[in-house]
Amino acid sequence: MRDLLSDLEDGTAQEKDPVRRAQSAFQRDMPKRFYKEVTVGEAPDGFLILLDGRELKTPSRGLFHLPARELADAVADEWDAQKTHIDPGAMPLTRILNTALDGVVHVKDEVRREILAYGGTDLLCYRADSPEGLVAAQNEKWNPFLDWIEQTHGARFQLAEGVMHVEQSDETKSILAGLVAARDSAIVLAALHVATSLTGSLIMPLAILEGAAEPDEVWAATHVDEDWNISQWGEDAEATRRRHVRKHEFDMACLAMRSITR
């Protein structure tokens, strides 16, 4: 039987960047589903996915071994949910894990720097000056996260109204750098990168990692502005669909982060 992702990865071996190689493998035409049964097996270093008894590999043909059973079960569910064709867009957890195992594991420091960039432009630091209802909503949803990181880690953030950049103190930057540097798992780093990208915040995903917030709470806080606009002007169906897709990816990133830290 052909290797699991052979249809997805033709030509990717020439890509030098392992992250790009992992991602490009999931940007091809959808191959037909060629397996009947998806199961989870055990490996010396964790768990693996079996398609008709054959082991799942990463796009670069590396080992797709996972340290937590709940991660393996969730990946198996993604593959089992595929119908006549394999749709990478419906498999965000598999995509995150492939990126971690093929790419991030080789470039952890670079990924940490990209994650830290969100600390300097964190969503929570940029506030509306009006209308009053939006200001109140931001304060209600966002201030608890700023209180948490200050009380727990001593990081105090400066706030600004509008989009004018506000520079954070060297002490706060150093605290954030230490928090991110403490994460050594490629899976956690890949998932944290996705979560920060989708929320525009580093503070809130860190709160999830440390068990101080739930994913649904963070997702609601991320969309304070959007939800306020919906309350005023109504909902757009296409925007709602896109938000649903992003929410699923965010949930899978949170699952990956928390399954390693629990």
Residue frames as qw, qx, qy, qz and C-alpha x, y, z in Angstrom:
[[0.000, 0.887, 0.461, 0.000, 0.00, 0.00, 0.00],
 [0.361, 0.638, -0.039, 0.679, 1.23, 3.49, -0.78],
 [0.327, -0.133, -0.486, 0.800, 2.55, 5.71, 2.00],
 [0.008, -0.679, -0.640, 0.360, -0.16, 7.70, 3.72],
 [0.079, 0.852, 0.114, -0.504, 0.68, 11.17, 2.48],
 [0.518, -0.059, 0.559, 0.645, 2.37, 10.37, -0.83],
 [0.249, 0.678, 0.561, 0.405, -0.39, 12.12, -2.77],
 [0.193, -0.956, -0.210, 0.074, 0.00, 15.20, -0.59],
 [0.455, -0.769, 0.258, 0.368, 3.74, 15.63, -0.69],
 [0.771, 0.375, 0.289, 0.425, 4.97, 15.17, -4.28],
 [0.400, 0.685, 0.018, 0.609, 7.76, 17.67, -4.82],
 [0.408, -0.887, 0.021, -0.217, 7.99, 18.83, -1.21],
 [0.877, -0.284, 0.011, 0.388, 11.28, 17.04, -0.55],
 [0.549, 0.413, 0.049, 0.724, 13.09, 19.83, -2.40],
 [0.224, -0.870, -0.082, -0.432, 11.77, 22.47, 0.00],
 [0.466, 0.296, -0.584, 0.595, 14.60, 23.32, 2.40],
 [0.283, -0.316, 0.390, -0.818, 12.47, 24.95, 5.09],
 [0.126, -0.141, -0.978, 0.092, 10.87, 22.12, 7.11],
 [0.244, 0.430, 0.530, -0.689, 7.97, 24.31, 8.21],
 [0.445, 0.457, -0.255, -0.727, 7.17, 25.31, 4.63],
 [0.269, 0.159, -0.910, -0.272, 7.58, 21.69, 3.55],
 [0.053, 0.267, 0.896, -0.352, 5.08, 20.56, 6.16],
 [0.324, 0.522, 0.313, -0.724, 2.61, 23.28, 5.20],
 [0.352, 0.419, -0.497, -0.673, 2.95, 22.92, 1.43],
 [0.060, -0.008, -0.992, -0.109, 2.07, 19.25, 1.69],
 [0.131, 0.512, 0.771, -0.355, -1.37, 20.34, 2.83],
 [0.240, 0.604, 0.000, -0.760, -2.01, 22.72, -0.06],
 [0.015, 0.166, -0.825, -0.541, -2.48, 20.20, -2.86],
 [0.620, -0.081, -0.415, -0.661, -5.49, 18.74, -4.62],
 [0.661, -0.294, 0.508, -0.468, -7.50, 16.48, -2.35],
 [0.224, 0.224, -0.927, -0.199, -6.60, 12.81, -2.83],
 [0.743, -0.257, -0.412, -0.461, -9.20, 10.08, -2.55],
 [0.603, -0.489, 0.524, -0.351, -9.63, 8.34, 0.75],
 [0.619, 0.364, -0.682, -0.135, -7.74, 5.05, 0.36],
 [0.132, 0.128, -0.884, 0.431, -8.21, 3.48, 3.79],
 [0.519, -0.465, -0.603, -0.389, -11.17, 1.96, 5.58],
 [0.691, -0.621, -0.357, 0.099, -10.21, 1.78, 9.25],
 [0.167, 0.697, -0.349, 0.604, -8.49, 4.32, 11.52],
 [0.799, -0.508, -0.310, 0.085, -7.12, 3.13, 14.86],
 [0.116, -0.866, 0.404, -0.270, -4.71, 4.32, 17.54],
 [0.911, -0.003, -0.350, 0.219, -1.72, 2.20, 18.45],
 [0.544, -0.813, 0.150, 0.142, 1.02, 2.41, 21.02],
 [0.649, 0.596, -0.312, 0.357, 4.66, 3.23, 20.37],
 [0.688, -0.183, -0.418, 0.564, 7.62, 3.16, 22.76],
 [0.223, -0.035, -0.161, 0.961, 7.52, 6.95, 22.89],
 [0.338, 0.207, 0.221, -0.891, 3.76, 7.46, 22.91],
 [0.608, 0.423, 0.620, -0.258, 0.95, 6.80, 20.45],
 [0.064, -0.216, 0.626, 0.747, 0.58, 6.47, 16.69],
 [0.647, 0.386, 0.156, -0.639, -2.18, 6.47, 14.09],
 [0.334, -0.072, 0.892, 0.297, -2.88, 3.42, 11.96],
 [0.599, 0.395, -0.113, -0.687, -4.74, 3.43, 8.65],
 [0.936, 0.182, -0.211, -0.213, -5.76, -0.12, 7.83],
 [0.913, -0.336, 0.057, 0.224, -2.94, -1.17, 10.12],
 [0.667, 0.351, 0.003, 0.657, -0.30, 0.96, 8.41],
 [0.416, -0.568, -0.283, 0.651, 1.44, 3.69, 10.36],
 [0.208, 0.954, 0.198, 0.089, 0.75, 7.35, 9.61],
 [0.638, -0.090, 0.024, 0.764, 3.85, 9.38, 8.72],
 [0.003, -0.758, -0.081, 0.647, 4.49, 13.10, 8.46],
 [0.611, 0.774, 0.022, -0.166, 4.68, 14.73, 4.99],
 [0.221, 0.758, -0.613, -0.020, 8.49, 14.37, 5.08],
 [0.849, 0.048, -0.522, -0.072, 7.99, 10.69, 6.01],
 [0.065, 0.392, -0.698, 0.596, 9.03, 11.15, 9.62],
 [0.251, -0.288, -0.895, 0.229, 7.47, 9.42, 12.60],
 [0.360, -0.490, -0.167, -0.776, 4.03, 10.72, 13.55],
 [0.536, -0.281, -0.733, 0.310, 4.30, 9.72, 17.20],
 [0.261, -0.687, -0.068, -0.674, 2.30, 11.66, 19.78],
 [0.187, 0.235, -0.745, 0.595, 2.98, 11.91, 23.52],
 [0.372, 0.059, 0.541, -0.752, -0.68, 12.01, 24.64],
 [0.224, 0.290, 0.925, 0.103, -3.54, 9.61, 23.99],
 [0.267, 0.735, 0.459, -0.422, -6.12, 12.40, 23.70],
 [0.129, 0.653, -0.394, -0.634, -4.07, 13.95, 20.88],
 [0.068, -0.130, 0.921, 0.362, -3.90, 10.64, 19.05],
 [0.246, 0.491, 0.818, -0.172, -7.63, 10.06, 19.48],
 [0.244, 0.773, 0.162, -0.563, -8.40, 13.53, 18.10],
 [0.091, 0.508, -0.634, -0.575, -6.16, 13.00, 15.07],
 [0.155, 0.113, 0.969, 0.155, -7.76, 9.61, 14.45],
 [0.289, 0.649, 0.590, -0.383, -11.16, 11.30, 14.53],
 [0.206, 0.701, -0.221, -0.646, -10.01, 13.79, 11.87],
 [0.064, 0.301, -0.839, -0.449, -8.88, 11.02, 9.53],
 [0.170, 0.292, 0.939, -0.065, -11.93, 8.90, 10.18],
 [0.276, 0.669, 0.387, -0.572, -14.21, 11.87, 9.43],
 [0.112, 0.429, -0.534, -0.719, -12.91, 12.13, 5.85],
 [0.777, 0.338, 0.339, -0.409, -15.45, 10.89, 3.33],
 [0.870, 0.445, 0.177, 0.114, -14.58, 10.11, -0.28],
 [0.544, 0.625, -0.194, 0.525, -11.60, 12.50, -0.34],
 [0.605, -0.404, -0.325, 0.604, -9.02, 13.69, 2.19],
 [0.082, 0.887, 0.178, 0.419, -9.65, 17.37, 2.87],
 [0.549, 0.041, -0.397, 0.734, -6.64, 18.97, 4.63],
 [0.128, -0.438, 0.030, -0.889, -8.73, 22.04, 5.40],
 [0.741, -0.468, -0.183, -0.445, -10.88, 19.92, 7.67],
 [0.894, -0.183, -0.298, 0.279, -7.86, 18.56, 9.55],
 [0.021, 0.904, -0.225, 0.363, -6.36, 21.46, 11.51],
 [0.699, -0.616, 0.360, -0.044, -4.93, 19.30, 14.28],
 [0.899, 0.134, 0.265, 0.322, -3.11, 17.05, 11.82],
 [0.453, 0.775, -0.004, 0.441, -1.74, 20.16, 10.12],
 [0.306, -0.874, 0.281, -0.254, -0.51, 21.66, 13.41],
 [0.824, -0.408, 0.387, 0.069, 1.17, 18.42, 14.44],
 [0.824, 0.389, 0.179, 0.371, 2.81, 17.88, 11.05],
 [0.217, 0.877, -0.136, 0.407, 4.21, 21.40, 11.23],
 [0.544, -0.745, 0.352, -0.158, 5.52, 20.70, 14.74],
 [0.884, -0.202, 0.401, 0.134, 7.09, 17.34, 13.92],
 [0.753, 0.438, 0.242, 0.428, 8.52, 18.24, 10.51],
 [0.307, 0.749, 0.037, 0.587, 9.33, 21.91, 11.04],
 [0.346, -0.861, 0.107, -0.357, 9.17, 23.52, 14.44],
 [0.899, -0.392, 0.065, 0.183, 11.32, 20.85, 16.06],
 [0.742, 0.190, 0.097, 0.636, 14.23, 22.16, 13.94],
 [0.198, 0.475, 0.055, 0.856, 13.61, 25.91, 14.38],
 [0.409, -0.646, -0.610, 0.208, 12.32, 26.36, 17.92],
 [0.315, -0.426, -0.150, 0.835, 14.14, 29.64, 18.60],
 [0.014, -0.097, -0.433, -0.896, 12.79, 31.20, 15.41],
 [0.349, -0.539, -0.687, -0.340, 9.26, 30.16, 16.32],
 [0.422, -0.579, -0.480, 0.506, 9.69, 31.54, 19.83],
 [0.182, -0.213, 0.078, 0.957, 10.72, 34.90, 18.35],
 [0.194, -0.296, -0.575, -0.737, 7.63, 34.96, 16.14],
 [0.436, -0.598, -0.672, 0.020, 5.42, 34.15, 19.12],
 [0.393, -0.468, -0.310, 0.728, 7.03, 36.87, 21.22],
 [0.098, 0.155, 0.307, 0.934, 6.29, 39.44, 18.54],
 [0.335, -0.605, -0.594, -0.410, 2.63, 39.24, 19.55],
 [0.500, -0.556, -0.462, 0.477, 3.59, 40.32, 23.05],
 [0.259, -0.213, 0.033, 0.941, 4.61, 43.71, 21.69],
 [0.282, -0.062, -0.345, -0.893, 1.34, 44.26, 19.85],
 [0.009, -0.242, -0.948, 0.208, -1.06, 42.32, 22.06],
 [0.182, -0.547, -0.610, -0.544, -4.74, 42.82, 21.27],
 [0.452, -0.674, -0.546, 0.208, -5.49, 43.52, 24.93],
 [0.411, -0.389, -0.097, 0.818, -3.35, 46.66, 24.91],
 [0.029, 0.060, 0.377, 0.924, -5.18, 48.53, 22.16],
 [0.082, 0.507, 0.750, -0.415, -8.47, 50.00, 23.32],
 [0.083, 0.651, 0.510, 0.556, -11.34, 51.89, 21.78],
 [0.093, -0.044, -0.339, 0.935, -12.02, 55.39, 23.09],
 [0.535, 0.249, 0.252, -0.767, -15.68, 55.17, 22.05],
 [0.462, -0.560, -0.175, -0.666, -18.50, 54.26, 21.93],
 [0.400, -0.508, 0.541, -0.538, -19.12, 53.72, 25.62],
 [0.938, -0.058, 0.152, -0.306, -20.64, 50.26, 25.14],
 [0.843, 0.400, -0.304, 0.193, -17.59, 48.93, 23.30],
 [0.115, 0.628, -0.554, 0.535, -15.20, 50.46, 25.84],
 [0.648, -0.377, 0.429, -0.504, -17.11, 48.77, 28.64],
 [0.982, 0.126, -0.012, -0.140, -17.13, 45.43, 26.82],
 [0.631, 0.528, -0.457, 0.339, -13.37, 45.54, 26.27],
 [0.168, -0.571, 0.563, -0.573, -12.75, 46.38, 29.90],
 [0.827, -0.219, 0.284, -0.434, -14.99, 43.54, 31.06],
 [0.979, 0.203, -0.019, -0.012, -13.45, 40.86, 28.83],
 [0.659, 0.561, -0.312, 0.393, -9.84, 41.99, 28.60],
 [0.178, -0.765, 0.404, -0.470, -8.90, 43.44, 31.98],
 [0.876, -0.388, 0.239, -0.157, -9.03, 40.08, 33.82],
 [0.914, 0.258, -0.038, 0.310, -6.27, 38.73, 31.58],
 [0.298, 0.702, -0.287, 0.580, -4.06, 41.76, 32.23],
 [0.552, -0.651, 0.311, -0.418, -4.73, 41.40, 35.95],
 [0.989, -0.124, 0.080, 0.012, -3.82, 37.72, 35.78],
 [0.792, 0.378, -0.157, 0.454, -0.45, 38.15, 34.07],
 [0.031, 0.729, -0.320, 0.604, 0.50, 41.01, 36.38],
 [0.680, -0.544, 0.290, -0.397, -0.52, 39.20, 39.56],
 [0.991, -0.049, 0.120, 0.037, 0.93, 35.84, 38.50],
 [0.822, 0.214, 0.076, 0.523, 4.09, 36.88, 36.66],
 [0.354, -0.655, -0.055, 0.666, 4.64, 40.56, 37.49],
 [0.323, 0.172, 0.500, 0.785, 4.22, 41.73, 33.90],
 [0.144, 0.705, 0.393, -0.573, 2.49, 45.12, 33.69],
 [0.428, 0.369, 0.572, 0.594, 1.32, 46.21, 30.25],
 [0.040, 0.365, 0.030, -0.930, 0.89, 49.73, 28.97],
 [0.395, 0.584, 0.709, -0.001, -2.40, 50.47, 27.19],
 [0.059, -0.191, 0.290, 0.936, -3.19, 52.76, 24.28],
 [0.512, 0.570, 0.458, -0.451, -6.31, 54.05, 22.61],
 [0.591, 0.717, -0.170, -0.327, -6.66, 53.40, 18.91],
 [0.952, 0.246, -0.010, 0.183, -3.88, 51.84, 16.81],
 [0.143, 0.862, -0.414, 0.253, -0.94, 54.01, 17.88],
 [0.794, 0.081, -0.548, 0.252, 1.87, 51.65, 18.93],
 [0.489, -0.793, 0.234, -0.278, 2.67, 51.48, 22.61],
 [0.513, 0.447, -0.687, 0.253, 6.08, 50.21, 23.67],
 [0.831, -0.511, -0.198, -0.089, 6.15, 47.76, 26.56],
 [0.317, -0.838, 0.439, -0.071, 8.83, 47.96, 29.24],
 [0.403, 0.493, -0.770, 0.030, 12.01, 45.91, 29.04],
 [0.295, -0.198, 0.818, -0.453, 10.95, 44.14, 32.24],
 [0.755, 0.263, 0.330, -0.502, 7.64, 43.04, 30.72],
 [0.686, 0.549, -0.421, -0.225, 9.35, 41.90, 27.52],
 [0.136, 0.453, -0.855, 0.210, 11.84, 39.90, 29.59],
 [0.530, -0.032, 0.687, -0.497, 9.06, 38.21, 31.55],
 [0.809, 0.415, 0.055, -0.413, 7.27, 37.22, 28.36],
 [0.500, 0.585, -0.636, -0.065, 10.50, 35.92, 26.85],
 [0.136, -0.329, 0.874, -0.331, 11.04, 33.73, 29.90],
 [0.688, 0.152, 0.498, -0.505, 7.52, 32.34, 29.74],
 [0.791, 0.519, -0.158, -0.282, 7.89, 31.40, 26.08],
 [0.297, 0.596, -0.742, 0.083, 11.44, 30.08, 26.50],
 [0.449, -0.252, 0.760, -0.397, 10.17, 27.68, 29.16],
 [0.850, 0.302, 0.267, -0.340, 8.15, 25.86, 26.48],
 [0.195, -0.502, 0.761, 0.363, 10.41, 23.30, 24.84],
 [0.573, 0.273, 0.772, 0.009, 7.88, 20.99, 23.18],
 [0.060, -0.053, 0.561, 0.824, 7.68, 21.52, 19.42],
 [0.118, -0.532, -0.796, -0.263, 3.99, 20.63, 19.59],
 [0.217, -0.751, -0.437, 0.444, 3.29, 23.24, 22.25],
 [0.185, -0.453, 0.207, 0.847, 5.25, 25.88, 20.34],
 [0.017, 0.171, 0.714, 0.679, 3.46, 25.11, 17.05],
 [0.187, -0.653, -0.730, -0.080, 0.08, 25.22, 18.76],
 [0.258, -0.684, -0.259, 0.631, 0.94, 28.38, 20.70],
 [0.150, -0.192, 0.408, 0.880, 1.95, 30.04, 17.43],
 [0.101, -0.417, -0.752, -0.501, -1.42, 29.17, 15.90],
 [0.278, -0.713, -0.609, 0.207, -3.30, 30.39, 18.98],
 [0.239, -0.565, -0.050, 0.788, -1.46, 33.71, 19.11],
 [0.081, 0.006, 0.563, 0.823, -1.99, 34.22, 15.37],
 [0.172, -0.513, -0.761, -0.357, -5.72, 33.57, 15.62],
 [0.336, -0.771, -0.489, 0.233, -6.27, 35.76, 18.68],
 [0.263, 0.779, -0.057, 0.567, -3.72, 38.52, 18.08],
 [0.478, -0.765, 0.263, -0.343, -2.68, 38.01, 21.68],
 [0.503, 0.298, -0.761, 0.282, 0.11, 36.26, 23.55],
 [0.253, -0.280, 0.589, -0.715, -1.31, 36.90, 27.00],
 [0.786, -0.029, 0.123, -0.605, -4.54, 34.98, 26.48],
 [0.865, 0.204, -0.452, -0.073, -3.02, 31.77, 25.05],
 [0.281, 0.354, -0.722, 0.524, -0.50, 31.79, 27.91],
 [0.500, -0.213, 0.430, -0.721, -3.44, 31.93, 30.31],
 [0.913, 0.088, -0.165, -0.363, -4.87, 28.84, 28.63],
 [0.648, 0.364, -0.630, 0.226, -1.52, 27.06, 28.84],
 [0.112, 0.262, -0.698, 0.657, -1.31, 27.72, 32.57],
 [0.266, -0.417, -0.868, 0.040, -4.90, 26.70, 33.26],
 [0.033, -0.327, -0.365, 0.871, -6.04, 30.23, 34.12],
 [0.474, 0.384, -0.039, -0.791, -8.56, 30.47, 31.26],
 [0.660, 0.252, 0.708, -0.008, -10.71, 28.26, 29.08],
 [0.308, 0.069, 0.600, 0.735, -10.54, 28.33, 25.26],
 [0.035, 0.709, 0.639, 0.295, -14.16, 29.50, 24.90],
 [0.285, -0.851, -0.218, 0.383, -13.49, 32.37, 27.30],
 [0.359, -0.427, 0.365, 0.745, -10.47, 33.48, 25.28],
 [0.245, 0.322, 0.696, 0.593, -12.30, 33.14, 21.97],
 [0.064, -0.852, -0.519, -0.034, -15.12, 35.34, 23.23],
 [0.325, -0.781, 0.017, 0.533, -12.61, 37.94, 24.43],
 [0.418, -0.100, 0.541, 0.723, -10.87, 37.86, 21.05],
 [0.088, 0.437, 0.665, 0.599, -14.10, 38.86, 19.32],
 [0.083, -0.596, -0.491, 0.630, -15.33, 41.64, 21.58],
 [0.090, 0.410, -0.217, -0.881, -15.12, 44.22, 18.81],
 [0.191, -0.041, -0.801, -0.566, -16.72, 41.95, 16.22],
 [0.168, -0.471, -0.859, 0.109, -19.54, 40.92, 18.54],
 [0.003, 0.562, 0.316, -0.764, -20.25, 44.53, 19.44],
 [0.173, 0.272, -0.449, -0.833, -20.52, 45.41, 15.74],
 [0.198, -0.228, -0.907, -0.292, -22.86, 42.46, 15.20],
 [0.091, -0.546, -0.707, 0.440, -25.06, 43.72, 18.02],
 [0.082, 0.564, 0.059, -0.820, -25.29, 47.07, 16.26],
 [0.343, 0.473, -0.425, -0.691, -25.45, 46.15, 12.59],
 [0.925, 0.161, 0.094, -0.331, -26.34, 42.48, 12.38],
 [0.657, -0.336, 0.642, 0.207, -24.48, 39.33, 11.40],
 [0.481, 0.593, -0.478, -0.435, -22.83, 38.51, 8.08],
 [0.977, -0.008, 0.121, -0.173, -23.24, 34.88, 7.09],
 [0.784, 0.471, -0.294, 0.277, -19.87, 34.52, 5.36],
 [0.025, 0.656, -0.526, 0.542, -18.02, 36.17, 8.24],
 [0.750, -0.360, 0.360, -0.422, -19.78, 33.80, 10.63],
 [0.979, 0.192, -0.064, 0.007, -18.72, 30.81, 8.55],
 [0.532, 0.586, -0.427, 0.436, -15.07, 31.94, 8.51],
 [0.305, -0.598, 0.490, -0.556, -15.17, 32.54, 12.25],
 [0.930, -0.172, 0.180, -0.270, -16.51, 29.01, 12.79],
 [0.874, 0.362, -0.232, 0.225, -13.61, 27.56, 10.78],
 [0.228, 0.629, -0.477, 0.569, -11.07, 29.61, 12.75],
 [0.614, -0.501, 0.342, -0.504, -12.69, 28.58, 16.02],
 [0.998, -0.019, -0.004, -0.053, -12.25, 24.91, 15.20],
 [0.678, 0.471, -0.341, 0.449, -8.58, 25.47, 14.40],
 [0.138, -0.643, 0.416, -0.628, -8.18, 27.43, 17.63],
 [0.840, -0.358, 0.194, -0.358, -9.81, 24.64, 19.63],
 [0.962, 0.161, -0.139, 0.170, -7.42, 22.10, 18.11],
 [0.382, 0.597, -0.402, 0.579, -4.44, 24.31, 18.93],
 [0.447, -0.575, 0.369, -0.578, -5.64, 24.56, 22.52],
 [0.979, -0.138, 0.032, -0.148, -6.08, 20.79, 22.70],
 [0.798, 0.370, -0.289, 0.379, -2.50, 20.33, 21.50],
 [0.066, 0.639, -0.416, 0.643, -1.13, 22.85, 24.01],
 [0.606, -0.476, 0.325, -0.548, -3.03, 21.50, 26.98],
 [0.988, -0.016, -0.126, -0.093, -2.52, 17.81, 26.26],
 [0.671, 0.377, -0.417, 0.482, 1.24, 18.28, 26.60],
 [0.001, -0.503, 0.424, -0.753, 1.13, 20.46, 29.72],
 [0.772, -0.412, 0.007, -0.484, -1.41, 18.41, 31.66]]
